[in-house]
Amino acid sequence: MKLKVLGTQSPYNTPNHHCPGFLITDNENKILLDCGSGSHSLLNFPTDLQNLSVFISHLHRDHYNDIYNLQYASFVLHNQKRIEKPIEIYLPSSPNPIYKDIIEENNSFANYHTISQDSSYNIGNMSICFCPTDHPVETYAMKITNKDKTIVYTSDTSFSTKDRLVKFAEEADLLICESSLLREHGFPEINSHLTAYQAGIIAKEAKVRGLMLTHFWPEEQIEKYVAEAKEIFPNTIAAIEGQTIDLPTIKEKEEDMR
Protein backbone atom coordinates (compact mmCIF):
# COMPACT_ATOMS: atom_id res chain seq x y z
CA MET A 1 0.00 0.00 0.00
CA LYS A 2 1.08 3.53 -0.75
CA LEU A 3 -0.15 6.54 1.18
CA LYS A 4 -0.29 10.08 -0.21
CA VAL A 5 -1.05 12.98 2.12
CA LEU A 6 -3.53 15.42 0.59
CA GLY A 7 -4.47 17.56 3.58
CA THR A 8 -3.48 18.03 7.22
CA GLN A 9 -5.05 21.23 8.51
CA SER A 10 -8.28 22.24 10.26
CA PRO A 11 -10.71 23.99 10.48
CA TYR A 12 -9.74 25.87 7.31
CA ASN A 13 -7.12 25.58 4.61
CA THR A 14 -4.36 28.08 3.84
CA PRO A 15 -1.89 28.34 0.92
CA ASN A 16 -0.15 24.95 0.42
CA HIS A 17 -2.09 23.41 3.31
CA HIS A 18 -5.43 21.67 2.92
CA CYS A 19 -8.07 20.20 5.19
CA PRO A 20 -7.86 16.43 5.89
CA GLY A 21 -7.42 13.93 3.10
CA PHE A 22 -5.34 10.75 2.61
CA LEU A 23 -5.12 8.64 -0.55
CA ILE A 24 -4.22 4.95 -0.20
CA THR A 25 -3.32 3.00 -3.33
CA ASP A 26 -3.01 -0.76 -3.66
CA ASN A 27 -2.44 -1.94 -7.25
CA GLU A 28 -5.22 -0.33 -9.31
CA ASN A 29 -7.53 0.35 -6.36
CA LYS A 30 -7.64 3.60 -4.41
CA ILE A 31 -9.19 4.56 -1.09
CA LEU A 32 -9.60 8.22 -0.19
CA LEU A 33 -9.98 8.87 3.53
CA ASP A 34 -11.84 12.17 3.88
CA CYS A 35 -11.81 15.00 1.35
CA GLY A 36 -11.55 18.30 3.18
CA SER A 37 -11.26 21.71 1.60
CA GLY A 38 -8.46 21.91 -0.97
CA SER A 39 -7.41 18.28 -0.67
CA HIS A 40 -8.65 17.37 -4.17
CA SER A 41 -6.03 19.69 -5.68
CA LEU A 42 -3.35 17.04 -5.01
CA LEU A 43 -5.25 14.32 -6.88
CA ASN A 44 -4.30 13.44 -10.44
CA PHE A 45 -7.32 13.76 -12.73
CA PRO A 46 -8.70 11.66 -14.29
CA THR A 47 -6.33 8.88 -13.16
CA ASP A 48 -7.15 9.05 -9.46
CA LEU A 49 -10.89 8.85 -10.13
CA GLN A 50 -10.42 5.42 -11.72
CA ASN A 51 -11.31 2.67 -9.20
CA LEU A 52 -11.74 5.27 -6.45
CA SER A 53 -13.62 4.66 -3.20
CA VAL A 54 -14.14 7.69 -0.96
CA PHE A 55 -14.73 7.16 2.77
CA ILE A 56 -15.92 10.18 4.73
CA SER A 57 -15.33 9.77 8.45
CA HIS A 58 -17.91 12.35 9.52
CA LEU A 59 -19.96 15.18 8.12
CA HIS A 60 -18.05 18.21 9.35
CA ARG A 61 -17.15 20.49 6.46
CA ASP A 62 -13.40 20.33 7.01
CA HIS A 63 -13.63 16.59 6.27
CA TYR A 64 -16.08 16.46 3.36
CA ASN A 65 -16.20 19.81 1.55
CA ASP A 66 -14.35 18.59 -1.55
CA ILE A 67 -16.78 15.72 -2.14
CA TYR A 68 -18.77 18.14 -4.31
CA ASN A 69 -15.70 18.76 -6.49
CA LEU A 70 -15.21 15.01 -6.89
CA GLN A 71 -18.86 14.46 -7.72
CA TYR A 72 -18.91 17.11 -10.41
CA ALA A 73 -15.53 16.01 -11.80
CA SER A 74 -16.82 12.44 -12.06
CA PHE A 75 -19.89 13.70 -13.91
CA VAL A 76 -17.87 15.71 -16.44
CA LEU A 77 -15.15 13.09 -16.94
CA HIS A 78 -17.71 10.35 -17.46
CA ASN A 79 -19.52 12.47 -20.06
CA GLN A 80 -16.17 12.92 -21.81
CA LYS A 81 -15.70 9.12 -21.66
CA ARG A 82 -12.50 9.56 -19.66
CA ILE A 83 -13.64 7.40 -16.74
CA GLU A 84 -15.70 4.24 -17.05
CA LYS A 85 -16.57 3.34 -13.47
CA PRO A 86 -18.51 5.50 -11.02
CA ILE A 87 -16.70 6.61 -7.89
CA GLU A 88 -17.95 4.86 -4.76
CA ILE A 89 -18.81 7.17 -1.85
CA TYR A 90 -19.21 5.86 1.70
CA LEU A 91 -20.47 8.15 4.46
CA PRO A 92 -22.39 8.26 7.76
CA SER A 93 -26.13 8.89 7.57
CA SER A 94 -26.14 11.78 10.03
CA PRO A 95 -26.56 14.70 10.21
CA ASN A 96 -29.33 13.74 7.80
CA PRO A 97 -29.67 17.05 5.89
CA ILE A 98 -25.98 16.93 4.89
CA TYR A 99 -26.18 13.23 4.05
CA LYS A 100 -29.17 13.84 1.78
CA ASP A 101 -27.51 16.85 0.15
CA ILE A 102 -24.54 14.69 -0.86
CA ILE A 103 -26.35 11.56 -2.02
CA GLU A 104 -29.03 13.49 -3.93
CA GLU A 105 -26.51 15.42 -6.03
CA ASN A 106 -27.57 15.01 -9.66
CA ASN A 107 -24.37 16.09 -11.37
CA SER A 108 -22.25 13.14 -10.32
CA PHE A 109 -21.17 9.72 -11.54
CA ALA A 110 -21.16 7.92 -8.21
CA ASN A 111 -22.68 5.19 -6.09
CA TYR A 112 -23.46 5.77 -2.42
CA HIS A 113 -23.12 3.58 0.65
CA THR A 114 -23.94 4.24 4.31
CA ILE A 115 -21.32 3.30 6.92
CA SER A 116 -21.84 2.25 10.52
CA GLN A 117 -19.77 0.57 13.22
CA ASP A 118 -20.88 -2.81 11.87
CA SER A 119 -19.92 -2.09 8.27
CA SER A 120 -16.99 -3.68 6.48
CA TYR A 121 -16.00 -3.53 2.84
CA ASN A 122 -13.49 -5.15 0.51
CA ILE A 123 -11.81 -2.92 -2.08
CA GLY A 124 -9.62 -5.20 -4.18
CA ASN A 125 -7.00 -6.63 -1.82
CA MET A 126 -7.88 -4.07 0.84
CA SER A 127 -10.46 -4.41 3.57
CA ILE A 128 -11.84 -1.55 5.62
CA CYS A 129 -13.73 -1.53 8.91
CA PHE A 130 -14.84 1.14 11.35
CA CYS A 131 -14.72 2.15 15.01
CA PRO A 132 -17.03 4.85 16.40
CA THR A 133 -15.33 7.75 18.16
CA ASP A 134 -16.64 10.43 20.52
CA HIS A 135 -17.22 13.64 18.57
CA PRO A 136 -20.15 16.06 18.26
CA VAL A 137 -21.46 14.22 15.17
CA GLU A 138 -21.42 10.56 14.11
CA THR A 139 -17.74 9.85 13.44
CA TYR A 140 -15.69 6.76 12.62
CA ALA A 141 -12.06 5.78 12.83
CA MET A 142 -11.10 3.51 9.94
CA LYS A 143 -8.76 0.53 9.57
CA ILE A 144 -7.45 -0.44 6.14
CA THR A 145 -5.67 -3.77 5.74
CA ASN A 146 -4.29 -5.62 2.76
CA LYS A 147 -2.59 -9.02 3.01
CA ASP A 148 0.27 -7.81 5.17
CA LYS A 149 -0.01 -4.09 6.03
CA THR A 150 -2.43 -2.07 8.16
CA ILE A 151 -3.18 1.65 8.32
CA VAL A 152 -5.49 3.10 10.98
CA TYR A 153 -6.93 6.61 10.69
CA THR A 154 -8.52 8.00 13.85
CA SER A 155 -10.33 10.94 12.27
CA ASP A 156 -11.60 13.31 14.98
CA THR A 157 -11.99 11.92 18.46
CA SER A 158 -12.00 12.57 22.18
CA PHE A 159 -9.50 10.90 24.51
CA SER A 160 -12.53 9.29 26.14
CA THR A 161 -12.30 6.65 23.37
CA LYS A 162 -8.63 5.84 24.11
CA ASP A 163 -9.18 2.20 25.08
CA ARG A 164 -11.41 1.57 22.10
CA LEU A 165 -8.89 3.11 19.71
CA VAL A 166 -5.96 1.27 21.27
CA LYS A 167 -7.71 -2.03 20.65
CA PHE A 168 -8.76 -1.00 17.13
CA ALA A 169 -5.23 0.11 16.14
CA GLU A 170 -3.31 -2.70 17.86
CA GLU A 171 0.01 -3.39 16.09
CA ALA A 172 -0.90 -1.36 13.00
CA ASP A 173 1.96 -0.46 10.70
CA LEU A 174 0.88 3.18 10.65
CA LEU A 175 -1.48 5.14 12.88
CA ILE A 176 -2.66 8.42 11.34
CA CYS A 177 -3.88 10.27 14.40
CA GLU A 178 -5.44 13.65 14.86
CA SER A 179 -3.53 15.94 17.23
CA SER A 180 -5.46 19.18 17.11
CA LEU A 181 -4.44 20.41 20.55
CA LEU A 182 -1.27 21.13 22.52
CA ARG A 183 -0.90 20.65 26.27
CA GLU A 184 0.73 24.06 26.66
CA HIS A 185 -2.67 25.71 26.17
CA GLY A 186 -4.20 23.94 29.18
CA PHE A 187 -7.00 22.04 27.50
CA PRO A 188 -8.94 19.61 29.72
CA GLU A 189 -8.01 15.94 29.31
CA ILE A 190 -11.40 15.07 27.82
CA ASN A 191 -12.19 17.27 24.85
CA SER A 192 -13.69 16.78 21.41
CA HIS A 193 -10.12 16.45 20.04
CA LEU A 194 -6.76 14.98 21.09
CA THR A 195 -3.57 16.65 22.17
CA ALA A 196 -0.41 15.46 20.44
CA TYR A 197 0.65 13.89 23.73
CA GLN A 198 -2.59 11.87 23.86
CA ALA A 199 -1.96 10.73 20.28
CA GLY A 200 1.42 9.46 21.49
CA ILE A 201 -0.22 7.57 24.34
CA ILE A 202 -2.63 5.82 21.97
CA ALA A 203 0.23 4.90 19.62
CA LYS A 204 2.34 3.54 22.47
CA GLU A 205 -0.42 1.48 24.06
CA ALA A 206 -1.52 0.14 20.67
CA LYS A 207 2.09 -0.88 19.90
CA VAL A 208 1.92 0.55 16.39
CA ARG A 209 5.06 0.73 14.24
CA GLY A 210 4.76 4.42 13.42
CA LEU A 211 2.64 7.46 14.26
CA MET A 212 1.72 10.19 11.78
CA LEU A 213 0.17 13.30 13.30
CA THR A 214 -2.43 15.36 11.46
CA HIS A 215 -5.32 17.82 11.92
CA PHE A 216 -3.15 20.79 12.84
CA TRP A 217 -4.37 24.23 13.81
CA PRO A 218 -3.22 26.59 11.02
CA GLU A 219 -1.47 29.06 13.33
CA GLU A 220 0.57 26.52 15.31
CA GLN A 221 4.10 25.38 14.50
CA ILE A 222 4.08 21.75 13.38
CA GLU A 223 7.31 21.08 15.29
CA LYS A 224 5.44 21.59 18.55
CA TYR A 225 3.04 18.75 17.79
CA VAL A 226 5.84 16.36 16.87
CA ALA A 227 7.92 17.24 19.94
CA GLU A 228 4.96 16.74 22.26
CA ALA A 229 4.01 13.33 20.83
CA LYS A 230 7.64 12.17 20.81
CA GLU A 231 7.78 12.61 24.59
CA ILE A 232 5.76 9.41 24.78
CA PHE A 233 6.19 7.79 21.33
CA PRO A 234 9.52 8.48 19.57
CA ASN A 235 8.64 7.10 16.12
CA THR A 236 6.45 10.07 15.25
CA ILE A 237 6.30 12.21 12.13
CA ALA A 238 4.03 14.99 10.92
CA ALA A 239 1.84 14.51 7.88
CA ILE A 240 2.88 16.90 5.11
CA GLU A 241 0.86 17.70 1.99
CA GLY A 242 2.23 15.85 -1.03
CA GLN A 243 4.20 13.39 1.09
CA THR A 244 4.09 9.79 -0.14
CA ILE A 245 4.85 6.78 2.03
CA ASP A 246 5.36 3.28 0.67
CA LEU A 247 4.57 1.05 3.66
CA PRO A 248 6.47 0.13 5.69
CA THR A 249 8.98 2.94 5.31
CA ILE A 250 7.92 5.22 8.16
CA LYS A 251 11.05 6.01 10.15
CA GLU A 252 12.19 8.63 12.56
CA LYS A 253 13.82 11.03 10.11
CA GLU A 254 14.11 14.68 10.99
CA GLU A 255 13.88 15.69 7.32
CA ASP A 256 10.35 14.19 7.23
CA MET A 257 9.19 16.32 10.17
CA ARG A 258 8.06 19.90 10.53
N, C-alpha and C positions, 0 to 999 in steps of 0.2 A: 504494500500500500504506500502511496505517496500522498503527502499532505501539503497543500498550498494555503497559506494564510492570506485571506482577502480583507479582513477587517478586525480591529482590536479595540476600538474606542467606543465610549458611551458617556452620555446619552446623545451626543451629536458628533458628526464627523467634521474634520478640519482638513486643510490641504495635506495630501499624502497619507491621511489617516481616515479609515472608514469604520463604520459600525460593524458589529460582529458578523463574520462569515469565514467558513473553513471548507475547502474543497478536498475531498478524499478520492483518489483514483486508484482503481484496481483493474488492470487490463483495460477493457473498453468501457467499463462501468464507472460512473461517477456519483458520489454522494455529496451534496452541499448541505452543510450544517449551518442553518440560519442565513439570512440574506439582508443584513442591515444596510442602512443608507450608505451608498457609495461603493459597497462591496462588489457589485456586479461589474465595476469598471476594470477589475483585474481578471475577469473571465475572458476567454478567447472565443469569440463568436465567429461562425456558428458551431465550431468544434465542441465547445464545452456544453452545448445544449443537446448534443447527441448522447443518448443513453444516460440522461441526467435525472436523478431523484433528489428532490429538495425536501429537507426535513426542517420544519420550523419548530423551535423548542417552546416558544410561547408568543402570544400575540401582543407584545409591546413593540412599538414602532421601531425602536433601535435594532430589533431582531428580525423584522419582516418587511420593512419599507420597500426594499428592492424587488419583492416578489412581483409587483406590478410591472416593473421593467422587464423581468423575465417572461411574464405572461405575454406582454405585447410583442417582445422580441420573438417568442415562439410562434405567435400568430403570423407575423410578417415573414419570418424565415420559412415557415411551412408553406405559405402562399407562394413564395419564390422557389419552392421545391428544393430548399437547401437543407432542411431536416425532414426526416421521414417519420420519426417516432415522437409522440407527444411527451413533454416533460411530465414527470410524476411528482405531485405535490402532496406532502403529508403534513398535517397540522392539527393542533388541538381544536376542539369544537367550541371552546369558550375563550373570551367573551363572544357570544353568538352573533352580534351585529358585525363584528370584524370578520369572523369566520364566513358568514354569508356573503359579505362584500367581496371576499377573495374567491370563493368557489363559484359565485354567480357572475364573474367577469366573462363577458362575451368574447372579447378580443384576445383570445388565448388558444393555444394548442396544448392542452394539458388534461391530465386525469387527476382526480382528487381523492384523498384517503384521510380518514380521521384516526389520530393516534390516541392511545390511552396507556395506562401502566401495564395492561395485559397484552398490548400489541407486540408483534415481532414480524419482521420482514426479511426476505432474502433478496439481495440485489447482486446477481451474479454469484461470485464466490464470497461475497460479504453478507453478514447477517447483522441486523440492528435491532436492539431492544431498548426499553425505556425504564426510567426510575423517576417517580414524581419528586419534586423538590418543594420547599416552602418558599413561596413568592406571592406577591399580591394577586397574580392571575395563575391559571392552570399552566404549569411549567414542567418540563421533563429534561432530565439528564439523559444522555444517549450513549450507548456502547456499541461500537462497530468492530466486528471481528471477521477476519478471513481465516484461512487454515492455520496460520501460525502467528498472527499479530493482532493486537487489540489497542484501540484508541477509545478513551472515554472523554466525553465533553460534558462538563457539569451544567452548562448554561448558567442562569441566574439562580442563586440559592441562598438560604439562610444557613448559618452554622448549626441551627437546630436539627438539620438533616445529616450531620456529620456521620453518625454510625451507619445510616442507610447508604450514604455515598461511599464510605470506606468499603463496605461489603460489595457494592456495585462495581467499584473500580479495582478490586483486589488483583494485584500483580499485573495490571495493565502495562503495556509497553510505553504508552504515553497518556498522561492525564492533562487535558486542556481544561484549566480551571479558572473561573472568574476570580478576580482579586481587586474588586472595585475600590476597596477602602484601605487606609493605612492606620496602624495603631497610634501613630503620633497625633492624630486628630481626636483621640478619645472616644471613638465610637463604642457603644455598648456591645458586649459579646454577641448577643443575639440581635441581628439586624436583618434586613431583607437582602443583604449582600454579604460577601466574605471580605475579611482583610487578607492581605497577602500572607500574613503569618498563619491564618487559619487554613489557607490553601496548602501551605507547607505541612501543616498537621495532617490534613486529609491524605496528602501524598505519602507521608511517612507511614501512617497507620495502614494505608492500603498496600504498602510495599510495591509501589509502581516503579518502573525503571527510570522515568523522567517526568518532570513537571514543566508544563508550558503555561505561563500566566497570560491572562487576557482581560478584557473589559476594563480598560484603564480610563480614569478621569482625564479629560483632555489637558488640563492645566498642571497635572502632576508630572514629575520626572520619572521615567520608566525605571531608572536605576534604583529608585527607592523601593519599588515593588519587589524587584529581584533581590535586593539586599535583605529585605524583611523576610521573604520566604526562605532564603538560604540560611537564615538563622536556625531553621528547623529541618530543612530538606536541601542539601547542597546541590543536587543535580537539577537545578532550576534555570530556565531561560525565559525570556520574554518573547511573546509572539510579535512578529514584525511583518507588516504588509509586504507581500511579494515573496516572503520566505518560503522555501520548499524543503521539506524533510522527507527523505526516503527511509522509512522505518526498517531496522532500528539504528538510526544514526544520531539520535539526540545525545549530546555530550555536554559536559560543562566547559564551554569555550567562551571566553570573554568577548571574542569578536562577534558572537551570536547574540549578545545581550546589550540592552540599552538601559 
